[in-house]
Amino acid sequence: MHNYSPEDLILYLYKETSPEATAAIEEAIKTDWTLREKLEVLKTSMKRLDSIVTSPRTELILNVMKYASKESEVSKVKS
């Protein structure tokens, strides 16, 4: 029996394993309940990651806008 790492299972979930490794993992999942549990935890984590929405802090946006404004003024002076 092979001891699959979380990395192996992540590759499996993202369909990045070879056909042989995929078949071996699927066979192991049928008989190893702890492996099934680990796989379910990873699946849940993947779903949560897919639903995360992030955006930059307002302070960062304002700093970029301020920098862009300065660069715009510099390019006008050079023209």
C-alpha positions in Angstrom: 0.0 0.0 0.0 1.4 3.4 -1.0 1.3 6.3 1.4 0.1 9.3 -0.6 1.2 12.8 0.4 -1.1 15.8 0.4 0.8 17.0 -2.6 0.0 13.7 -4.4 -3.7 14.2 -3.6 -3.6 17.9 -4.8 -2.1 16.8 -8.1 -4.9 14.2 -8.4 -7.6 16.7 -7.6 -6.2 19.1 -10.3 -6.0 16.2 -12.7 -2.2 16.6 -13.0 -1.2 13.0 -12.2 -0.3 10.4 -14.8 -2.9 7.9 -15.8 -1.1 5.3 -13.8 -0.9 7.4 -10.7 -4.6 8.4 -11.1 -5.7 4.8 -11.3 -3.5 3.9 -8.3 -4.9 6.7 -6.2 -8.5 5.9 -7.2 -7.9 2.2 -6.2 -6.4 3.3 -2.9 -9.4 5.6 -2.2 -11.7 2.7 -2.5 -10.1 0.8 0.3 -8.5 3.4 2.6 -11.0 5.5 4.5 -8.3 7.8 5.9 -7.2 8.7 2.4 -10.8 9.4 1.5 -11.1 11.7 4.5 -7.9 13.6 3.5 -9.2 13.9 0.0 -12.5 15.3 1.2 -10.7 17.9 3.4 -8.6 19.0 0.3 -11.7 19.2 -1.8 -13.4 21.4 0.7 -10.3 23.6 0.9 -10.3 23.9 -2.9 -13.9 25.0 -2.9 -13.2 27.6 -0.2 -10.2 29.0 -2.1 -12.2 29.3 -5.3 -14.8 31.4 -3.5 -12.4 33.9 -1.8 -12.6 37.4 -3.2 -9.8 39.7 -2.5 -9.1 43.3 -3.4 -6.2 45.6 -2.6 -6.3 47.9 0.4 -7.6 51.4 -0.3 -4.3 52.8 0.9 -2.5 50.9 -1.8 -4.8 52.1 -4.5 -4.4 55.7 -3.4 -0.6 55.3 -3.4 -0.6 54.0 -6.9 -2.9 56.8 -8.1 -0.7 59.4 -6.4 2.4 57.9 -8.1 0.7 57.8 -11.5 -0.3 61.4 -11.1 3.3 62.4 -10.3 4.6 60.4 -13.3 2.0 62.1 -15.5 3.2 65.6 -14.4 6.8 64.6 -15.1 6.0 63.4 -18.6 4.1 66.7 -19.3 7.1 68.7 -18.2 9.5 66.7 -20.4 7.2 67.2 -23.5 
